[in-house]
Amino acid sequence: MRSRTGEQRSAASEQVTSSHYRALPLLLLVFCAAACLAQNQPVELTAPVGTAFRFAFFSDSRFTDPKNTRDSNAAIRQTLVRAITEAHPAFVSIGGDIVYHGDDANDWKTWYAETAAWREQHIPVYPVLGNHDLSGGKLALENYFQRFPELRNNRYYSVRAKNALLLVLDSSLSEVSGPQGEWLLKKLDSIPADVDFVLVLLHHPPYTSSSDDKEFGGGHSARSEEQELGKMLEKRQQSTHARFAVFSGHVHNYERHEHSGVTYFVSGGGGAHAYRISRAAGDLFRDNNINYHFLLVEVERGRLHVAMNRVELENGKSKWTTPDTATISVPPHSTVATTGN
């Protein structure tokens, strides 16, 4: 994995130097400042959904040359895309690492070709930035925003889908401080009364039983930044009627955790080379298999249901199972109600 942490935690856009400003007339300067400020505000999108709807979430697909069988499993990701298409979701969200190398135009061409069915069926895609999508710095971001022009160069943004509010974060930036953190807190401070579910989408998970230590199965440990985000959400959940749920990836498997009323889904089984997880004693999902999968999330008034759809390829044929489900309900009081199998 090519890490560019310094670049990823830099500002989303380059600053215009003061010498450029000095060359502008005063009125033009005022106009430019207002326009630039407006363009830098995170977009607030609205998903075209009905009162009851469903959407698909998966992560770490790593679209790249199908001949590259080491870093991504083309047969798996193509099977997942086909199954998601056949599920007819209102929209799809990909939790980061959409492509293998963000600065590689050919990887984005593979993405475009393999997801053509979504455009044919007019299925919107709400993406999350992952570390591989950012690989290559400025060129990677240019490639990303070219494919998702509705984001208007915003690395984090919100989507309103009837009684659900999606807050899409860029976990290469601080989630609880700086511009993104301030924006997130404002959104959490002003949750509309008719919102039942606040869904936080990001690449790096606040909780995982995976580990950077290869002795324990390989993978990725939870980072302090996302752990801090989780603690903040859990504290707020105690006094918030809407239910919080977090969807992430980065770990190439499936996990479900619950802490202080907040449910956390790790869904990194989109095609990147998978690895097993040494499950912890308190894990809600204990299956030690490799789990290539996507999540199908059904939302209705007061109820959200998540099904993990796992696929195995046997002699070129798809074998589907649903080894985990969870239902989150909005109770008439502040106590969270979550059930799972």
Secondary structure, 3 states (H helix, E strand, C coil): CCCCHHHHCCCCCCCCCHHHHHCCCHHHHHHHHHHHHHHCCCCEEECCCCCCEEEEEECCCCECCCCCCCCECHHHHHHHHHHHHHHCCCEEEECCCCECCCCCHHHHHHHHHHCHHHHHCCCCEEECCCCCCCCCCHHHHHHHHHHCHHHCCCCCEEEEECCEEEEECCCCCCCCCHHHHHHHHHHHHCCCCCCCEEEEECCCCCCCCCCCCHHHCCCCCCCHHHHHHHHHHHHHHCCCCCEEEEEECCCCCEEEEEECCEEEEEECCCCECCCCCCCCCCCCCCCCCCCCEEEEEEEECCEEEEEEEEEEEECCEEEEEEEEEEEEECCCCCCCEEEEC
